[in-house]
Amino acid sequence: MTHANAAAEAPVLVQDDGAVRTITLNRPQALNSFTVPMHQALRAALAEAAATPSVRCVVLTGAGRGFCAGQDLAEVMGEQAPGVGDLVAEHYKPLALQVSRMPVPVIAAVNGVAAGAGANLALGCDLVIAAESASFIQAFAKIGLVPDCGGTWLLPRLVGRATALGLALTADKLGAAQAKTLGLIWQCVPEADLMPTVQALAARLAAMPVKALVATRLAIDGAQQLSLEGALSEEGRLQSELATAHDCQEGMAAFLAKRAPVFTDR
């Protein structure tokens, strides 16, 4: 087998463009639905990106005409198949936590259907940009399950309880334009503009003070469990920590000198 064939058959593909690393789910014949090997490959790719100092932004997308159709049900139907609860505990939970704890911004480029856990994987990223032809489906109710991969936590925080329940209970397909209107995602763009838009935004974020961007994500997520007073205290703690870091000092110096800053912290 040639190296090219081996790469084509890998569960995920990894490509660097400057400080941006793109990770592509690569089971297009199955709409990039999850299997245990794909879980393992994706988590390894995310861990490698997190451990690589030159990577300052990660883009997550899918090969072919889909982003991710959720769990490959063929994997859970046999007598020796892993239980759904085991898959959630051993793979979906750690994956969702890993994405939420990445030391760099993560952008989901949703190029097609994002269903079930695939939808919630995308929604767990820092920014979601979808093609107009993409769709989001909380498909769990159709097969007698509840939203996983963080869906029960994410949905009400993104769109409120009423809309979260509507999406989860009906399992209806939600087009990308409507998802943008509801505030479920950041941006909806024409299909041809998806990757150019994502790559431009990723390059922009990679040039920004990444450590502060990640701290912003953690502060916003954490504040949802805090009182106003607690959130104010956490803001003060983070500002004290960041103010002494290189990027803040560089940003202020560049502003005063009227020059472009060069951020390096991660």
C-alpha positions as a Markdown table, in Angstrom:
| # | Residue | x | y | z |
|---|---|---|---|---|
| 1 | Met | 0.0 | 0.0 | 0.0 |
| 2 | Thr | 1.3 | 3.4 | -0.9 |
| 3 | His | 1.7 | 6.2 | 1.6 |
| 4 | Ala | -1.0 | 8.2 | -0.3 |
| 5 | Asn | -3.5 | 5.3 | -0.1 |
| 6 | Ala | -2.7 | 4.9 | 3.6 |
| 7 | Ala | -3.4 | 8.6 | 4.2 |
| 8 | Ala | -6.6 | 8.5 | 2.2 |
| 9 | Glu | -7.8 | 5.6 | 4.4 |
| 10 | Ala | -6.8 | 7.2 | 7.8 |
| 11 | Pro | -9.8 | 8.0 | 10.0 |
| 12 | Val | -8.6 | 11.6 | 10.3 |
| 13 | Leu | -6.4 | 13.8 | 8.1 |
| 14 | Val | -4.1 | 16.5 | 9.5 |
| 15 | Gln | -2.8 | 19.4 | 7.5 |
| 16 | Asp | -0.9 | 22.6 | 8.6 |
| 17 | Asp | -1.1 | 26.0 | 7.0 |
| 18 | Gly | 1.2 | 28.2 | 9.0 |
| 19 | Ala | 0.1 | 28.3 | 12.6 |
| 20 | Val | -3.3 | 26.8 | 11.7 |
| 21 | Arg | -3.8 | 23.0 | 11.9 |
| 22 | Thr | -6.8 | 21.5 | 10.1 |
| 23 | Ile | -8.1 | 18.1 | 11.3 |
| 24 | Thr | -10.5 | 16.5 | 8.9 |
| 25 | Leu | -12.8 | 13.6 | 9.8 |
| 26 | Asn | -12.2 | 11.1 | 7.1 |
| 27 | Arg | -15.0 | 8.5 | 6.7 |
| 28 | Pro | -16.8 | 10.2 | 3.8 |
| 29 | Gln | -18.5 | 7.0 | 2.7 |
| 30 | Ala | -20.3 | 7.0 | 6.1 |
| 31 | Leu | -20.8 | 10.7 | 6.4 |
| 32 | Asn | -17.8 | 10.7 | 8.9 |
| 33 | Ser | -19.9 | 8.8 | 11.5 |
| 34 | Phe | -17.9 | 7.8 | 14.6 |
| 35 | Thr | -16.3 | 4.5 | 15.2 |
| 36 | Val | -13.9 | 3.7 | 18.0 |
| 37 | Pro | -10.9 | 3.9 | 15.7 |
| 38 | Met | -12.0 | 7.4 | 14.5 |
| 39 | His | -12.5 | 8.5 | 18.1 |
| 40 | Gln | -9.0 | 7.3 | 18.9 |
| 41 | Ala | -7.5 | 9.0 | 15.9 |
| 42 | Leu | -9.3 | 12.3 | 16.5 |
| 43 | Arg | -8.3 | 12.4 | 20.2 |
| 44 | Ala | -4.7 | 11.6 | 19.2 |
| 45 | Ala | -4.7 | 14.4 | 16.6 |
| 46 | Leu | -6.2 | 16.9 | 19.1 |
| 47 | Ala | -3.6 | 15.9 | 21.7 |
| 48 | Glu | -0.8 | 16.3 | 19.2 |
| 49 | Ala | -2.1 | 19.8 | 18.2 |
| 50 | Ala | -2.3 | 20.8 | 21.9 |
| 51 | Ala | 1.3 | 19.7 | 22.4 |
| 52 | Thr | 2.7 | 21.4 | 19.4 |
| 53 | Pro | 3.8 | 25.0 | 20.2 |
| 54 | Ser | 3.7 | 26.2 | 16.6 |
| 55 | Val | -0.1 | 25.4 | 16.4 |
| 56 | Arg | -2.1 | 28.4 | 17.4 |
| 57 | Cys | -5.5 | 27.6 | 16.0 |
| 58 | Val | -7.3 | 24.3 | 15.1 |
| 59 | Val | -9.9 | 23.8 | 12.4 |
| 60 | Leu | -12.2 | 20.8 | 12.6 |
| 61 | Thr | -14.1 | 19.7 | 9.5 |
| 62 | Gly | -15.3 | 16.7 | 7.6 |
| 63 | Ala | -14.4 | 15.0 | 4.3 |
| 64 | Gly | -16.9 | 14.7 | 1.5 |
| 65 | Arg | -20.5 | 15.9 | 1.8 |
| 66 | Gly | -21.0 | 15.7 | 5.6 |
| 67 | Phe | -19.4 | 17.0 | 8.7 |
| 68 | Cys | -20.3 | 14.1 | 11.0 |
| 69 | Ala | -23.4 | 12.0 | 11.2 |
| 70 | Gly | -22.8 | 11.0 | 14.9 |
| 71 | Gln | -22.3 | 7.4 | 16.0 |
| 72 | Asp | -22.0 | 4.7 | 13.4 |
| 73 | Leu | -24.9 | 2.5 | 14.5 |
| 74 | Ala | -23.5 | -0.6 | 12.8 |
| 75 | Glu | -20.8 | -0.5 | 15.5 |
| 76 | Val | -23.3 | -0.9 | 18.4 |
| 77 | Met | -25.7 | -3.5 | 16.9 |
| 78 | Gly | -23.8 | -6.8 | 17.2 |
| 79 | Glu | -23.7 | -9.1 | 20.2 |
| 80 | Gln | -20.1 | -8.2 | 21.0 |
| 81 | Ala | -20.6 | -4.5 | 20.3 |
| 82 | Pro | -19.8 | -1.9 | 23.0 |
| 83 | Gly | -22.8 | -0.5 | 24.9 |
| 84 | Val | -23.9 | 3.0 | 24.1 |
| 85 | Gly | -23.3 | 4.0 | 27.7 |
| 86 | Asp | -19.8 | 2.6 | 27.5 |
| 87 | Leu | -19.1 | 4.6 | 24.3 |
| 88 | Val | -20.3 | 7.8 | 25.9 |
| 89 | Ala | -18.2 | 7.3 | 29.0 |
| 90 | Glu | -15.1 | 6.1 | 27.2 |
| 91 | His | -15.1 | 8.2 | 24.1 |
| 92 | Tyr | -17.7 | 11.0 | 23.8 |
| 93 | Lys | -17.3 | 12.4 | 27.3 |
| 94 | Pro | -13.5 | 12.6 | 27.0 |
| 95 | Leu | -13.7 | 14.0 | 23.5 |
| 96 | Ala | -16.1 | 16.8 | 24.5 |
| 97 | Leu | -13.9 | 17.7 | 27.5 |
| 98 | Gln | -10.7 | 17.6 | 25.3 |
| 99 | Val | -12.2 | 20.1 | 22.8 |
| 100 | Ser | -13.4 | 22.4 | 25.7 |
| 101 | Arg | -9.9 | 22.4 | 27.2 |
| 102 | Met | -7.8 | 22.9 | 24.0 |
| 103 | Pro | -5.0 | 25.5 | 24.6 |
| 104 | Val | -5.8 | 27.2 | 21.3 |
| 105 | Pro | -9.1 | 28.3 | 19.7 |
| 106 | Val | -11.0 | 25.6 | 17.8 |
| 107 | Ile | -13.2 | 26.4 | 14.8 |
| 108 | Ala | -15.8 | 24.0 | 13.4 |
| 109 | Ala | -16.1 | 24.2 | 9.6 |
| 110 | Val | -19.4 | 22.5 | 9.1 |
| 111 | Asn | -19.5 | 21.5 | 5.4 |
| 112 | Gly | -22.6 | 19.3 | 5.5 |
| 113 | Val | -24.9 | 17.4 | 7.8 |
| 114 | Ala | -23.9 | 17.5 | 11.5 |
| 115 | Ala | -26.2 | 15.0 | 13.3 |
| 116 | Gly | -26.3 | 13.6 | 16.8 |
| 117 | Ala | -23.0 | 13.6 | 18.5 |
| 118 | Gly | -21.6 | 15.2 | 15.3 |
| 119 | Ala | -23.8 | 18.2 | 15.8 |
| 120 | Asn | -22.7 | 18.5 | 19.4 |
| 121 | Leu | -19.0 | 18.0 | 18.6 |
| 122 | Ala | -19.3 | 21.1 | 16.3 |
| 123 | Leu | -21.3 | 23.1 | 18.8 |
| 124 | Gly | -18.7 | 22.4 | 21.5 |
| 125 | Cys | -16.0 | 24.2 | 19.4 |
| 126 | Asp | -15.3 | 27.9 | 20.1 |
| 127 | Leu | -16.7 | 29.2 | 16.8 |
| 128 | Val | -18.9 | 27.3 | 14.3 |
| 129 | Ile | -19.0 | 28.4 | 10.7 |
| 130 | Ala | -21.4 | 26.4 | 8.5 |
| 131 | Ala | -22.1 | 26.3 | 4.7 |
| 132 | Glu | -25.6 | 27.3 | 3.7 |
| 133 | Ser | -26.1 | 23.7 | 2.7 |
| 134 | Ala | -25.2 | 22.3 | 6.1 |
| 135 | Ser | -27.7 | 21.2 | 8.7 |
| 136 | Phe | -27.8 | 20.3 | 12.4 |
| 137 | Ile | -29.9 | 17.5 | 13.7 |
| 138 | Gln | -30.4 | 16.4 | 17.4 |
| 139 | Ala | -31.2 | 13.0 | 16.1 |
| 140 | Phe | -31.2 | 11.1 | 19.4 |
| 141 | Ala | -34.9 | 11.1 | 20.0 |
| 142 | Lys | -35.4 | 9.2 | 16.7 |
| 143 | Ile | -33.6 | 6.2 | 18.3 |
| 144 | Gly | -34.7 | 6.5 | 21.9 |
| 145 | Leu | -31.7 | 8.3 | 23.3 |
| 146 | Val | -30.8 | 11.7 | 24.8 |
| 147 | Pro | -28.4 | 14.2 | 23.5 |
| 148 | Asp | -24.8 | 13.4 | 24.3 |
| 149 | Cys | -21.3 | 14.7 | 23.5 |
| 150 | Gly | -22.2 | 17.6 | 25.7 |
| 151 | Gly | -25.5 | 18.4 | 24.0 |
| 152 | Thr | -27.6 | 18.6 | 27.2 |
| 153 | Trp | -25.2 | 21.2 | 28.5 |
| 154 | Leu | -24.6 | 23.1 | 25.3 |
| 155 | Leu | -28.1 | 23.5 | 23.8 |
| 156 | Pro | -29.9 | 25.4 | 26.6 |
| 157 | Arg | -26.8 | 27.7 | 27.0 |
| 158 | Leu | -26.7 | 28.5 | 23.3 |
| 159 | Val | -30.4 | 28.9 | 22.5 |
| 160 | Gly | -32.4 | 28.7 | 25.8 |
| 161 | Arg | -34.5 | 25.9 | 27.3 |
| 162 | Ala | -37.5 | 26.3 | 25.0 |
| 163 | Thr | -35.6 | 26.0 | 21.8 |
| 164 | Ala | -33.2 | 23.4 | 23.2 |
| 165 | Leu | -36.2 | 21.2 | 24.1 |
| 166 | Gly | -37.8 | 21.8 | 20.7 |
| 167 | Leu | -34.6 | 20.8 | 18.9 |
| 168 | Ala | -34.0 | 17.7 | 21.1 |
| 169 | Leu | -37.6 | 16.4 | 21.4 |
| 170 | Thr | -38.6 | 16.8 | 17.7 |
| 171 | Ala | -35.2 | 15.8 | 16.3 |
| 172 | Asp | -36.0 | 18.0 | 13.3 |
| 173 | Lys | -33.4 | 19.1 | 10.8 |
| 174 | Leu | -32.2 | 22.7 | 11.3 |
| 175 | Gly | -30.7 | 24.5 | 8.3 |
| 176 | Ala | -27.5 | 26.5 | 8.8 |
| 177 | Ala | -29.3 | 29.8 | 8.1 |
| 178 | Gln | -31.8 | 29.1 | 10.8 |
| 179 | Ala | -29.1 | 27.9 | 13.2 |
| 180 | Lys | -27.4 | 31.2 | 12.7 |
| 181 | Thr | -30.7 | 33.1 | 13.3 |
| 182 | Leu | -31.2 | 31.2 | 16.6 |
| 183 | Gly | -27.7 | 31.9 | 17.8 |
| 184 | Leu | -26.7 | 28.2 | 17.7 |
| 185 | Ile | -23.7 | 29.0 | 15.4 |
| 186 | Trp | -21.5 | 32.0 | 14.7 |
| 187 | Gln | -21.7 | 32.3 | 10.9 |
| 188 | Cys | -23.5 | 30.8 | 7.8 |
| 189 | Val | -21.8 | 31.3 | 4.5 |
| 190 | Pro | -22.2 | 30.1 | 0.9 |
| 191 | Glu | -20.7 | 26.7 | 0.3 |
| 192 | Ala | -17.9 | 28.0 | -1.9 |
| 193 | Asp | -16.9 | 30.5 | 0.8 |
| 194 | Leu | -16.7 | 28.1 | 3.7 |
| 195 | Met | -13.1 | 27.1 | 3.8 |
| 196 | Pro | -11.7 | 30.4 | 2.6 |
| 197 | Thr | -13.8 | 32.1 | 5.4 |
| 198 | Val | -12.7 | 29.6 | 8.0 |
| 199 | Gln | -9.0 | 29.7 | 7.0 |
| 200 | Ala | -9.0 | 33.6 | 7.1 |
| 201 | Leu | -10.6 | 33.6 | 10.5 |
| 202 | Ala | -8.2 | 30.9 | 11.8 |
| 203 | Ala | -5.2 | 32.8 | 10.6 |
| 204 | Arg | -6.5 | 35.9 | 12.3 |
| 205 | Leu | -7.1 | 34.1 | 15.6 |
| 206 | Ala | -3.6 | 32.5 | 15.4 |
| 207 | Ala | -2.1 | 35.9 | 15.2 |
| 208 | Met | -4.0 | 37.1 | 18.2 |
| 209 | Pro | -3.0 | 36.6 | 21.9 |
| 210 | Val | -4.0 | 32.9 | 22.0 |
| 211 | Lys | -3.6 | 32.5 | 25.7 |
| 212 | Ala | -6.0 | 35.3 | 26.4 |
| 213 | Leu | -8.5 | 33.9 | 23.9 |
| 214 | Val | -8.5 | 30.5 | 25.6 |
| 215 | Ala | -8.8 | 32.2 | 29.0 |
| 216 | Thr | -11.8 | 34.1 | 27.6 |
| 217 | Arg | -13.5 | 30.7 | 26.7 |
| 218 | Leu | -12.8 | 29.3 | 30.1 |
| 219 | Ala | -14.1 | 32.4 | 31.9 |
| 220 | Ile | -17.3 | 32.5 | 29.9 |
| 221 | Asp | -18.0 | 28.8 | 30.4 |
| 222 | Gly | -17.1 | 28.9 | 34.0 |
| 223 | Ala | -19.2 | 32.0 | 34.7 |
| 224 | Gln | -22.3 | 30.1 | 34.0 |
| 225 | Gln | -21.9 | 28.3 | 37.3 |
| 226 | Leu | -20.9 | 31.5 | 39.3 |
| 227 | Ser | -22.8 | 34.3 | 40.9 |
| 228 | Leu | -22.1 | 37.8 | 39.5 |
| 229 | Glu | -19.7 | 38.4 | 42.4 |
| 230 | Gly | -17.9 | 35.1 | 41.7 |
| 231 | Ala | -17.6 | 36.0 | 38.0 |
| 232 | Leu | -16.2 | 39.4 | 38.9 |
| 233 | Ser | -13.6 | 37.8 | 41.2 |
| 234 | Glu | -12.6 | 35.3 | 38.5 |
| 235 | Glu | -12.2 | 38.2 | 36.0 |
| 236 | Gly | -9.9 | 40.0 | 38.4 |
| 237 | Arg | -7.8 | 36.8 | 38.9 |
| 238 | Leu | -7.5 | 36.2 | 35.2 |
| 239 | Gln | -6.6 | 39.8 | 34.5 |
| 240 | Ser | -3.9 | 39.8 | 37.1 |
| 241 | Glu | -2.5 | 36.6 | 35.6 |
| 242 | Leu | -2.6 | 37.8 | 32.0 |
| 243 | Ala | -1.4 | 41.3 | 32.7 |
| 244 | Thr | 2.1 | 40.0 | 33.6 |
| 245 | Ala | 2.3 | 37.7 | 30.5 |
| 246 | His | 4.3 | 38.6 | 27.4 |
| 247 | Asp | 1.3 | 39.1 | 25.2 |
| 248 | Cys | -0.4 | 41.7 | 27.3 |
| 249 | Gln | 2.9 | 43.6 | 27.8 |
| 250 | Glu | 3.5 | 43.4 | 24.1 |
| 251 | Gly | 0.0 | 44.4 | 23.2 |
| 252 | Met | 0.2 | 47.6 | 25.3 |
| 253 | Ala | 3.7 | 48.4 | 24.2 |
| 254 | Ala | 2.6 | 48.0 | 20.5 |
| 255 | Phe | -0.4 | 50.2 | 21.1 |
| 256 | Leu | 1.6 | 53.0 | 22.6 |
| 257 | Ala | 4.3 | 52.7 | 19.9 |
| 258 | Lys | 1.6 | 52.6 | 17.2 |
| 259 | Arg | 3.0 | 49.4 | 15.7 |
| 260 | Ala | 1.7 | 45.9 | 15.0 |
| 261 | Pro | 2.0 | 43.6 | 18.0 |
| 262 | Val | 3.7 | 40.1 | 17.8 |
| 263 | Phe | 2.0 | 37.7 | 20.1 |
| 264 | Thr | 3.7 | 34.5 | 21.1 |
| 265 | Asp | 2.1 | 33.2 | 24.4 |
| 266 | Arg | 0.1 | 29.9 | 24.2 |
